Amino acid sequence: MRTNVEIDDSLMEEAMQLTQIKTKKQIIESALKEFIAATHRKQLMSLRGKVEWEGNLDDMRTQDVQDI
């Protein structure tokens, strides 16, 4: 998708220096992927304490992989 946006030059320059990514397109795609991943993590964390789970971690740790 072609899109024209104005991006702060200093932000772009710093991102390129920190990551060694060579193109602005790659920087933007990387930033979008990181943003999406962070949002997914935040959504998962919001479930903490809301999901009931029954099981025994000690038993699971000692089970053979083939038994699972």
ABEGO torsion letter per residue (X at the ends): XBBBBBBBAAAAAAAAAAAGBABAAAAAAAAAAAAAAAAAAAAAAAABGABBBBEBAAAAAABBAAAX
